[in-house]
Amino acid sequence: MRAGQAAFGFTLGMGSSLNAELLSRSGIDFVMVDRQHGSWGEDSAIAALTAIHGSSAVPMARVARNDYTFIGRLLDEGVMGIIVPMVDTPEQARVAADSCLLPPEGKRSWGWGRAKLYGADYADRINEELFVAVQLESAEAVENAEAILSTPGIDGCWTGPSDLALSLGFHPSEMDERDAHARALETVLAACRNTGKIPGIAGRSVEDALNRASQGFRFITATSDGGLLDAGAAAAVARLAAFSG
């Protein structure tokens, strides 16, 4: 991403460590355990991270909210990227960064669990290797985008286009036809360029993810485990129905 290349990921929302194991070994760049909207408890999230370990995909997680303990527990279990939802101000971004980074850069507590598998030098390099992204998904966040992204310790964003649409006053299904939505996304991209941070977005499909990459986004989720299952089942049923029809 720092070299200007797009990284694509799958969101894990179904609460299945088997899904995590399968998709992390698909060749995708990263997988994201979604603890905001996904069906994950603490134990099942740990099981997913265990299943992902040793694969080619970078393990990431979205926390339920901007909370010191929620963030720290996932870091302790070995995630290498944290996505923090609903960050609207630089002050909230500072809380997120402090929760993620060990002193002196932040206020993360010393001590970890599964993360010890990264080696004895984990603490020496985790601040540099960890990807910390905030979600810019409101009109207020877009207005404050440059100040938010200027916060030390914030590496980039993961824009939530659907919540952004709602904040701008229209249904997410209308986002592609609304100039206000396009302008808001361009404001985020410009803020990332101006601050040297990585622009990200939640893609709605593989095609949408590729379109977002062409727009300049670099940290992009393409679909989810549930989305892949739905799409595969629909394609299979369509073929079977065509045969029987």
C-alpha positions in Angstrom: 0.0 0.0 0.0 2.9 2.4 0.8 4.2 1.7 -2.7 0.8 2.8 -4.2 -0.5 -0.7 -4.8 -4.0 -1.8 -3.8 -4.4 -4.5 -1.1 -7.7 -6.4 -1.3 -9.3 -8.3 1.5 -12.3 -10.4 2.6 -14.4 -9.6 5.6 -15.2 -12.5 7.9 -18.6 -12.0 9.5 -20.1 -15.5 9.9 -18.4 -16.4 13.1 -16.7 -19.5 11.6 -13.1 -20.3 12.1 -13.4 -22.7 9.2 -14.3 -19.9 6.9 -11.3 -17.9 8.3 -9.0 -20.8 7.6 -10.3 -21.3 4.0 -10.4 -17.7 2.9 -7.0 -16.8 4.5 -5.4 -19.4 2.3 -7.1 -18.3 -0.9 -4.3 -15.9 -1.9 -6.2 -12.7 -0.8 -4.0 -10.0 0.8 -5.8 -9.7 4.1 -8.8 -11.0 6.0 -10.7 -8.9 8.5 -12.5 -10.4 11.5 -15.5 -8.1 11.9 -16.4 -7.7 15.5 -18.7 -4.8 14.9 -21.3 -6.4 12.6 -20.1 -10.0 12.5 -21.2 -13.0 14.5 -18.1 -13.2 16.6 -17.6 -13.7 20.4 -14.2 -13.3 22.0 -13.5 -17.1 21.9 -14.6 -17.5 18.3 -12.5 -14.5 17.3 -9.5 -16.1 18.9 -10.2 -19.3 17.1 -10.4 -17.4 13.8 -7.0 -15.8 14.4 -5.6 -19.2 15.2 -6.9 -20.5 11.9 -5.5 -17.6 10.0 -2.0 -17.9 11.5 0.6 -19.1 9.1 -1.5 -18.3 6.0 -0.5 -15.7 3.4 -3.2 -13.3 4.5 -2.6 -10.5 7.0 -4.9 -10.9 10.0 -6.9 -7.8 10.7 -10.0 -7.0 12.8 -12.6 -4.3 13.1 -13.5 -3.6 16.7 -17.0 -3.1 18.0 -16.2 0.5 19.0 -13.4 2.8 19.8 -12.6 1.2 23.1 -9.2 0.7 24.7 -9.9 -2.8 26.0 -11.6 -4.1 22.9 -8.6 -2.9 20.8 -6.0 -4.2 23.2 -7.5 -7.7 23.4 -7.5 -8.2 19.7 -3.9 -6.9 19.4 -2.9 -9.3 22.2 -4.3 -12.2 20.2 -2.2 -11.3 17.1 -4.0 -9.0 14.7 -1.7 -6.9 12.6 -4.3 -4.4 11.6 -7.1 -2.6 13.5 -10.1 -0.8 12.0 -11.9 1.5 14.3 -15.5 2.5 13.4 -17.3 5.8 13.6 -14.3 8.1 14.1 -15.6 11.7 13.5 -12.9 13.9 15.2 -9.2 14.2 15.7 -9.8 13.6 19.4 -11.4 10.2 18.7 -8.6 9.3 16.3 -6.1 10.1 19.1 -7.9 7.6 21.4 -7.7 5.0 18.7 -4.0 5.5 18.1 -3.2 5.6 21.8 -5.0 2.3 22.3 -3.1 0.6 19.5 0.5 1.7 20.0 2.9 0.9 22.8 4.6 3.8 24.7 6.1 6.2 24.0 4.0 6.5 20.8 0.8 5.4 22.5 -0.7 4.0 25.7 -1.2 0.3 24.9 -0.6 -1.9 27.9 2.4 -4.1 27.9 1.5 -7.8 27.7 0.0 -10.2 25.1 -1.2 -13.7 24.4 -1.1 -15.3 21.0 1.0 -12.4 19.6 4.0 -13.9 21.3 4.1 -16.3 18.3 5.5 -13.4 16.2 8.8 -13.7 18.2 10.8 -12.2 21.0 11.2 -8.9 19.1 7.4 -8.4 18.7 7.3 -5.4 21.0 10.3 -3.8 19.1 8.5 -3.8 15.8 4.8 -3.9 16.3 4.3 -0.1 16.3 5.9 0.1 12.9 4.2 -3.0 11.4 0.7 -2.5 12.7 -1.8 -0.9 10.3 -4.2 1.4 12.2 -7.2 2.6 10.2 -10.1 4.7 11.2 -13.5 4.6 9.6 -14.7 7.9 8.1 -18.4 7.3 7.6 -20.2 10.5 8.4 -20.5 14.0 7.0 -18.6 15.3 10.1 -15.8 12.8 9.5 -15.4 13.9 5.9 -15.3 17.6 7.0 -12.6 16.7 9.6 -10.8 14.1 7.3 -7.5 15.9 7.0 -7.3 16.7 10.7 -8.2 13.1 11.6 -5.7 11.6 9.2 -3.0 14.0 10.5 -3.2 12.3 13.9 0.1 10.6 14.7 -0.3 6.8 14.8 -3.1 6.8 12.3 -2.0 5.0 9.1 -5.1 5.4 6.9 -8.8 5.0 6.7 -11.4 2.5 5.7 -14.4 4.6 4.5 -17.8 3.2 5.2 -19.8 4.3 2.1 -23.2 3.1 3.3 -23.1 4.9 6.6 -21.7 7.9 4.8 -24.7 7.9 2.5 -27.1 7.8 5.4 -25.2 10.6 7.1 -25.6 12.7 3.9 -29.3 12.1 3.9 -30.1 9.3 1.4 -30.4 5.5 1.2 -27.1 3.6 0.5 -28.7 2.2 -2.7 -28.6 5.7 -4.1 -24.9 6.4 -3.5 -23.7 5.8 -7.0 -26.2 8.4 -8.4 -25.5 11.1 -5.8 -22.9 13.7 -6.5 -22.6 14.5 -2.8 -21.4 11.0 -2.1 -18.8 11.2 -4.9 -17.6 14.6 -3.6 -17.3 13.2 -0.1 -15.1 10.3 -1.3 -12.9 12.6 -3.2 -12.5 14.7 -0.1 -11.3 11.6 1.7 -8.9 10.7 -1.1 -7.5 14.3 -1.1 -7.1 14.2 2.6 -5.1 11.0 2.4 -2.9 12.5 -0.4 -2.3 15.6 1.6 -1.3 13.7 4.8 0.5 10.8 3.2 -2.0 8.3 4.6 -3.5 5.2 3.0 -7.1 5.6 1.6 -9.4 2.6 2.2 -13.0 1.7 1.6 -15.5 -1.1 2.0 -16.2 -2.5 -1.4 -19.7 -4.0 -2.1 -18.4 -6.6 -4.6 -15.3 -7.6 -6.5 -16.3 -5.3 -9.3 -16.9 -2.4 -6.9 -13.6 -3.1 -5.2 -11.8 -2.9 -8.6 -13.6 0.4 -9.4 -12.5 1.8 -6.0 -8.9 0.8 -6.7 -9.1 2.7 -10.0 -10.3 5.8 -8.1 -7.2 5.6 -5.9 -8.3 3.6 -2.8 -5.6 1.2 -1.6 -7.1 -0.7 1.4 -10.2 -2.4 0.1 -12.5 -5.2 1.2 -13.9 -6.8 -1.9 -16.6 -9.0 -0.3 -17.3 -11.2 2.7 -17.6 -14.9 3.6 -21.3 -14.5 3.6 -21.3 -12.7 0.3 -19.2 -15.3 -1.3 -21.5 -18.0 0.0 -24.6 -16.2 -1.2 -23.1 -15.6 -4.7 -21.9 -19.1 -5.1 -25.2 -20.6 -4.0 -27.1 -18.3 -6.3 -24.9 -19.2 -9.3 -25.2 -22.9 -8.5 -29.0 -22.7 -8.2 -29.3 -20.7 -11.4 -27.4 -23.4 -13.3 -29.4 -26.2 -11.8 -32.6 -24.4 -12.5 -31.6 -23.9 -16.1 -30.9 -27.6 -16.5 -34.2 -28.7 -15.0 -36.2 -26.1 -16.8 
